[in-house]
Amino acid sequence: MGPNYDPATQLPGTFVYTVPGGGGCPSQSATVTVSEITAPNAGVNSVLAVCSNSVAVNLYTTLGGAPSAGGTWSGPSPVVANLYNPVTMNPGAYVYTVLGTAPCANATATVTVSENTPSNAGLNAPLTVCANGAPVNLYTTLGGAPSAGGVWSGPSPVVGNMYDPVTMNPGAYMYTVLGTAPCANAAATVTVSATAPPDAGI
């Protein structure tokens, strides 16, 4: 064994250092007893994208590696029971710290949280038209405040958000706005019914 102890390659225990005697003097020895303390493990840095209206997510299980339990969190908002709640908390860097026992230093790992805004397709709405009436804008018929840029599906193809009673079939027309992961798509429906025009005869 050399003069240095390497915890990575050597086992702890008792090491005896001996200086040989000479000229009638006996050898002299000294003992060093080495013990090792397990280093703390906070896991590996990770990223977490959530939808701003989603349920709470466990930050601890988001960490990479095999972090030790019992650490503490610090970040833009207080963390309770390892949970990040997008509805009540702010995104940013959340640092998990596991205290080390001297001479081991503390260990830290960071979960960087970002939030995506959920898509909004508005609210379901009914629409009654005259079978020979003028075209009607389905988008402005939706309730709420739907995001633009969605797509329509229904009994007839929809062009430019318009429903033409003369050329299109009544029924359920669904407006879908794609969500940015992990936010889901949003959908709302305009249910169109057509009324026959009055007939006064000839």
ZIDA-V880982 format. One record per residue. N is the residue number from 1. OMEGA is omega as a letter, one per 30 degrees, with the letter a starting at -180 (* if undefined). Layout:
BEGIN
((N,OMEGA) (N,OMEGA))
END
This chain:
BEGIN
((1,l) (2,a) (3,a) (4,l) (5,a) (6,a) (7,a) (8,a) (9,a) (10,l) (11,l) (12,a) (13,a) (14,a) (15,a) (16,l) (17,a) (18,l) (19,a) (20,l) (21,l) (22,l) (23,l) (24,l) (25,l) (26,l) (27,l) (28,a) (29,l) (30,a) (31,l) (32,l) (33,a) (34,l) (35,a) (36,l) (37,a) (38,l) (39,l) (40,a) (41,l) (42,a) (43,a) (44,l) (45,l) (46,l) (47,a) (48,l) (49,a) (50,l) (51,a) (52,l) (53,a) (54,l) (55,a) (56,a) (57,l) (58,a) (59,a) (60,a) (61,l) (62,l) (63,l) (64,l) (65,a) (66,a) (67,l) (68,l) (69,l) (70,l) (71,a) (72,a) (73,l) (74,a) (75,a) (76,l) (77,l) (78,l) (79,l) (80,l) (81,l) (82,a) (83,l) (84,l) (85,a) (86,a) (87,a) (88,a) (89,a) (90,l) (91,l) (92,a) (93,l) (94,a) (95,l) (96,a) (97,l) (98,a) (99,l) (100,l) (101,a) (102,g) (103,l) (104,l) (105,l) (106,l) (107,l) (108,l) (109,a) (110,l) (111,a) (112,a) (113,l) (114,a) (115,l) (116,a) (117,a) (118,l) (119,a) (120,l) (121,a) (122,a) (123,l) (124,a) (125,l) (126,l) (127,l) (128,a) (129,l) (130,a) (131,l) (132,a) (133,a) (134,l) (135,a) (136,l) (137,a) (138,a) (139,a) (140,l) (141,l) (142,l) (143,l) (144,a) (145,a) (146,l) (147,l) (148,l) (149,l) (150,a) (151,a) (152,l) (153,a) (154,a) (155,l) (156,l) (157,l) (158,l) (159,l) (160,l) (161,a) (162,l) (163,a) (164,a) (165,a) (166,a) (167,a) (168,a) (169,l) (170,l) (171,a) (172,l) (173,a) (174,l) (175,a) (176,l) (177,a) (178,l) (179,l) (180,a) (181,g) (182,l) (183,a) (184,l) (185,l) (186,a) (187,l) (188,a) (189,l) (190,a) (191,a) (192,l) (193,a) (194,l) (195,l) (196,l) (197,l) (198,a) (199,a) (200,a) (201,a) (202,*))
END
